[in-house]
């Protein structure tokens, strides 16, 4: 059916009232770096609302490691992961998904793992009868696993396929962290948790220093930084969900993750270590 003059005029008037459609000015920039996150629920963003406000995403969004338009980014951390699982599942991805499959190899990797190992140990074995001996031993064993993760990223893993970075990722910077105090309201449990966290902190610090010395002696261009959340965040109020409504049930049933403010504080600590690395 043909349109009459009046119908055409109405149609043109309606089209003229629509908002203009602006052309997108987005440009696909060449990437100069690649930020990759490994670990458990904390780097996965648990506790933040939404989870994409977690510290890993904050570090990327604010351009802590480089302007966002120049950085690739992946977060392959997963809730519930142990240090063993990070080593077995996430590290091979970091080492094997390399150029030329991707344009740029990971240039900055953040690692946070080990808490689930300890919680699984306690759930399986209960509180040890001699915590002053057993808990530091367990924490040291977990720190050794995290050390193995970092060493694999820097120095490689010989058992991987030939296309992988079996000698480590050239020039990578690895930032590895410990955990903050959980601020548990029951003094006995808080003591046991802090004993584990402090033992883990001290053991991992020693191990990171050894990795740094081995990097220097090997002539590698990699860097490793230690983010000491236990020392920097443990006395900061308002950082943990355990202190919020429904964050604490009792005993070992409590929320261990940070609030949005806690995630922001963690991001600041990672960025501080990054900026002070030699």
VENHUJO-V155100 format. One record per residue. N is the residue number from 1. RES is the residue in one small letter. OMEGA is omega in radians with two decimals (none if undefined). D_FIRST is the distance of its C-alpha to the first C-alpha in Angstrom with 2 decimals. Layout:
n-><N & N>
res-><RES & RES>
omega-><OMEGA & OMEGA>
d_first-><D_FIRST & D_FIRST>
//
This chain:
n-><1 & 2 & 3 & 4 & 5 & 6 & 7 & 8 & 9 & 10 & 11 & 12 & 13 & 14 & 15 & 16 & 17 & 18 & 19 & 20 & 21 & 22 & 23 & 24 & 25 & 26 & 27 & 28 & 29 & 30 & 31 & 32 & 33 & 34 & 35 & 36 & 37 & 38 & 39 & 40 & 41 & 42 & 43 & 44 & 45 & 46 & 47 & 48 & 49 & 50 & 51 & 52 & 53 & 54 & 55 & 56 & 57 & 58 & 59 & 60 & 61 & 62 & 63 & 64 & 65 & 66 & 67 & 68 & 69 & 70 & 71 & 72 & 73 & 74 & 75 & 76 & 77 & 78 & 79 & 80 & 81 & 82 & 83 & 84 & 85 & 86 & 87 & 88 & 89 & 90 & 91 & 92 & 93 & 94 & 95 & 96 & 97 & 98 & 99 & 100 & 101 & 102 & 103 & 104 & 105 & 106 & 107 & 108 & 109 & 110 & 111 & 112 & 113 & 114 & 115 & 116 & 117 & 118 & 119 & 120 & 121 & 122 & 123 & 124 & 125 & 126 & 127 & 128 & 129 & 130 & 131 & 132 & 133 & 134 & 135 & 136 & 137 & 138 & 139 & 140 & 141 & 142 & 143 & 144 & 145 & 146 & 147 & 148 & 149 & 150 & 151 & 152 & 153 & 154 & 155 & 156 & 157 & 158 & 159 & 160 & 161 & 162 & 163 & 164 & 165 & 166 & 167 & 168 & 169 & 170 & 171 & 172 & 173 & 174 & 175 & 176 & 177 & 178 & 179 & 180 & 181 & 182 & 183 & 184 & 185 & 186 & 187 & 188 & 189 & 190 & 191 & 192 & 193 & 194 & 195 & 196 & 197 & 198 & 199 & 200 & 201 & 202 & 203 & 204 & 205 & 206 & 207 & 208 & 209 & 210 & 211 & 212 & 213 & 214 & 215 & 216 & 217 & 218 & 219 & 220 & 221 & 222 & 223 & 224 & 225 & 226 & 227 & 228 & 229 & 230 & 231 & 232 & 233 & 234 & 235 & 236 & 237 & 238 & 239 & 240 & 241 & 242 & 243 & 244 & 245 & 246 & 247 & 248 & 249 & 250 & 251 & 252 & 253 & 254 & 255 & 256 & 257 & 258 & 259 & 260 & 261 & 262 & 263 & 264 & 265 & 266 & 267 & 268 & 269 & 270 & 271 & 272 & 273 & 274 & 275 & 276 & 277 & 278>
res-><x & x & x & x & x & x & x & x & x & x & x & x & x & x & x & x & x & x & x & x & x & x & x & x & x & x & x & x & x & x & x & x & x & x & x & x & x & x & x & x & x & x & x & x & x & x & x & x & x & x & x & x & x & x & x & x & x & x & x & x & x & x & x & x & x & x & x & x & x & x & x & x & x & x & x & x & x & x & x & x & x & x & x & x & x & x & x & x & x & x & x & x & x & x & x & x & x & x & x & x & x & x & x & x & x & x & x & x & x & x & x & x & x & x & x & x & x & x & x & x & x & x & x & x & x & x & x & x & x & x & x & x & x & x & x & x & x & x & x & x & x & x & x & x & x & x & x & x & x & x & x & x & x & x & x & x & x & x & x & x & x & x & x & x & x & x & x & x & x & x & x & x & x & x & x & x & x & x & x & x & x & x & x & x & x & x & x & x & x & x & x & x & x & x & x & x & x & x & x & x & x & x & x & x & x & x & x & x & x & x & x & x & x & x & x & x & x & x & x & x & x & x & x & x & x & x & x & x & x & x & x & x & x & x & x & x & x & x & x & x & x & x & x & x & x & x & x & x & x & x & x & x & x & x & x & x & x & x & x & x & x & x & x & x & x & x & x & x & x & x & x & x & x & x & x & x & x & x>
omega-><-3.11 & 3.08 & 3.06 & -3.07 & -3.13 & -3.14 & 3.12 & -3.14 & 3.11 & 3.14 & 3.14 & 3.12 & 3.12 & 3.13 & 3.14 & -3.13 & 3.14 & 3.11 & 3.13 & 3.11 & -3.11 & 3.10 & 3.13 & 3.13 & -3.09 & 3.14 & 3.08 & -3.10 & 2.99 & -3.06 & -3.14 & -3.12 & -3.08 & 3.10 & -3.12 & 3.12 & 3.08 & 3.00 & -2.99 & -3.03 & -3.12 & 3.02 & 3.07 & 3.08 & -3.11 & -3.12 & 3.10 & 3.12 & -0.11 & -3.07 & 3.11 & 2.94 & 3.09 & -2.99 & 3.13 & -3.13 & 3.08 & 3.13 & 3.11 & -3.05 & -3.10 & 3.12 & -3.10 & -3.07 & -3.14 & 3.13 & -3.05 & -3.12 & 3.11 & -3.03 & 2.84 & -3.08 & 3.00 & 3.03 & -3.11 & 3.02 & -3.08 & 3.12 & 3.03 & -3.08 & 3.02 & 3.08 & 3.09 & -3.12 & 3.05 & 3.13 & -3.04 & -2.98 & -3.04 & -3.13 & 3.09 & 3.07 & 3.14 & -3.08 & -3.00 & 3.08 & -2.97 & 2.98 & 0.16 & 3.11 & 3.01 & -3.03 & -3.04 & 3.06 & 3.09 & 3.11 & 3.08 & 3.11 & 3.01 & -3.07 & 3.03 & -3.07 & 3.06 & -3.09 & -3.13 & 3.08 & -3.11 & -3.13 & 3.08 & 3.12 & -3.12 & 3.14 & -3.11 & -2.99 & -3.06 & 3.11 & -3.08 & -3.12 & 3.11 & -3.02 & -3.10 & 3.10 & -2.99 & -3.05 & 3.05 & 3.10 & 3.11 & -3.14 & 3.11 & 3.12 & 3.11 & 3.09 & 3.10 & 3.09 & 3.12 & 3.06 & 3.14 & 3.09 & -3.09 & 3.14 & 3.12 & -3.14 & -3.07 & -3.03 & 3.08 & 3.14 & -3.01 & -3.05 & -3.12 & 3.11 & -3.01 & -3.10 & -3.11 & 3.10 & -3.02 & 3.06 & -3.12 & -3.10 & -3.07 & 3.04 & -3.09 & 2.96 & 3.13 & 3.06 & -3.09 & -3.04 & 2.91 & -3.07 & 3.06 & 3.02 & -3.09 & 3.07 & -3.11 & -3.07 & 3.12 & -2.98 & -3.10 & 3.13 & 3.09 & 3.11 & -3.12 & 3.13 & -3.14 & 3.06 & 3.12 & -3.09 & 3.12 & 3.10 & 3.09 & 3.14 & -3.09 & -3.12 & -3.12 & 3.10 & 3.11 & -3.10 & 3.09 & 3.09 & 3.11 & 3.09 & 3.13 & 3.11 & 3.13 & 3.07 & -3.12 & -3.09 & -3.12 & -3.11 & 3.12 & -3.14 & 3.13 & 3.04 & 3.07 & 3.10 & -3.11 & -3.13 & -3.01 & -3.13 & -3.12 & -3.13 & -2.99 & -3.03 & -2.94 & -3.11 & -3.10 & -3.13 & 3.04 & -3.03 & -2.98 & 3.13 & 3.10 & -3.13 & -3.13 & -3.14 & -3.13 & 3.14 & -3.12 & 3.09 & -3.14 & 3.14 & 3.14 & 3.05 & -3.12 & -3.11 & -3.06 & -2.99 & -3.12 & 2.98 & 3.03 & 3.11 & 3.10 & 3.09 & 3.11 & 3.12 & 3.10 & 3.11 & 3.14 & 3.14 & 3.09 & -3.12 & 3.12 & -3.14 & 3.12 & -3.05 & -3.11 & 3.09 & 3.08 & none>
d_first-><0.00 & 3.80 & 6.55 & 9.37 & 12.92 & 14.09 & 11.70 & 12.75 & 16.27 & 16.35 & 15.21 & 17.87 & 20.38 & 20.02 & 20.49 & 23.42 & 25.09 & 25.36 & 28.92 & 29.57 & 30.17 & 33.64 & 34.65 & 37.49 & 40.85 & 42.56 & 44.91 & 46.62 & 50.25 & 52.98 & 55.13 & 58.81 & 59.84 & 59.01 & 59.96 & 60.48 & 61.57 & 63.67 & 65.20 & 64.73 & 62.78 & 63.98 & 62.31 & 59.36 & 58.83 & 60.10 & 60.96 & 58.50 & 55.45 & 53.12 & 55.05 & 53.43 & 55.70 & 58.68 & 61.22 & 59.96 & 56.47 & 58.05 & 60.14 & 57.11 & 54.87 & 57.55 & 58.37 & 61.95 & 62.43 & 60.21 & 56.93 & 54.07 & 52.08 & 55.10 & 55.92 & 54.72 & 55.27 & 55.73 & 57.27 & 58.47 & 60.85 & 60.48 & 61.75 & 64.98 & 65.93 & 69.65 & 71.34 & 71.93 & 68.22 & 67.30 & 69.80 & 68.70 & 64.91 & 63.84 & 66.46 & 65.66 & 62.02 & 63.22 & 65.59 & 63.49 & 59.97 & 61.07 & 60.01 & 58.65 & 56.46 & 55.87 & 56.23 & 58.89 & 61.60 & 62.25 & 64.14 & 64.68 & 65.13 & 65.92 & 67.76 & 68.57 & 69.89 & 72.85 & 72.39 & 71.02 & 74.04 & 76.37 & 74.44 & 74.36 & 78.09 & 78.87 & 76.65 & 78.44 & 82.00 & 82.22 & 84.12 & 87.05 & 90.59 & 91.59 & 88.55 & 90.49 & 90.94 & 87.98 & 85.10 & 85.98 & 86.40 & 82.96 & 81.41 & 83.14 & 81.81 & 78.24 & 78.78 & 79.95 & 76.64 & 74.72 & 77.08 & 76.18 & 72.47 & 73.15 & 75.55 & 73.04 & 70.42 & 73.02 & 75.27 & 73.01 & 73.59 & 75.12 & 73.74 & 70.10 & 68.35 & 68.99 & 65.61 & 66.42 & 68.30 & 71.56 & 73.58 & 71.50 & 68.63 & 69.87 & 70.07 & 68.56 & 69.38 & 69.81 & 70.05 & 71.54 & 72.12 & 74.16 & 73.22 & 73.87 & 76.06 & 74.19 & 75.99 & 76.79 & 78.26 & 80.91 & 83.79 & 84.97 & 81.57 & 80.87 & 84.18 & 83.35 & 79.87 & 81.26 & 84.03 & 81.47 & 79.25 & 82.21 & 83.64 & 80.30 & 80.04 & 83.53 & 83.26 & 79.90 & 81.21 & 84.13 & 81.92 & 79.50 & 82.53 & 83.68 & 80.29 & 80.37 & 83.87 & 82.83 & 79.88 & 82.29 & 84.82 & 82.26 & 80.77 & 77.23 & 74.73 & 73.30 & 73.89 & 74.28 & 74.22 & 75.35 & 73.40 & 75.86 & 73.71 & 76.68 & 78.66 & 75.90 & 73.80 & 76.19 & 77.28 & 73.89 & 72.67 & 69.13 & 68.32 & 68.22 & 66.25 & 69.55 & 70.23 & 66.94 & 65.99 & 65.92 & 67.36 & 70.72 & 71.56 & 75.13 & 77.27 & 75.25 & 71.97 & 70.50 & 67.70 & 68.95 & 65.93 & 65.52 & 63.30 & 60.81 & 63.76 & 65.86 & 63.33 & 63.26 & 67.06 & 67.09 & 64.64 & 66.98 & 69.95 & 68.24 & 67.20 & 70.73 & 72.32 & 69.83 & 70.71 & 74.45 & 74.69 & 76.88>
//
